[in-house]
């Protein structure tokens, strides 16, 4: 019962809805031979959300590109690539975004993703712990609401 109220309280508090993190390709990760447009289909990307590109370091990388480079798989200089194997990109502004892998011919092989981000532009906090703090506040408020509901009932 308590858990039910807790979940209910979380659900009815949209004002502080958490930003979402999307692991690109889910368990498949960022790799070749994967249909990223199919993966993105039906997902709602909002400003403040994160994309996480997971891959074996060295096997792939991530370039944020424009639509033209995306179409033609034109790689930017390697030094501009994200290469950690666990690259987190915060979607700070609305609009269409394009990402490609710059390793070998992977982009031509389909390792590319385009998404459309909705929402208002957000200042990306320099402190990445901000999101975690926010989530704890949400849990706290949910807990308070839950307690309140239990007392009322
Ligand atoms: Cu690749």
Boltz pocket constraint, residues with backbone or C-beta under 6 A from the ligand:
constraints:
  - pocket:
      binder: B
      contacts: [[A, 30], [A, 31], [A, 32], [A, 59], [A, 60], [A, 61], [A, 101], [A, 102], [A, 103], [A, 106], [A, 107], [A, 111]]
      max_distance: 6.0
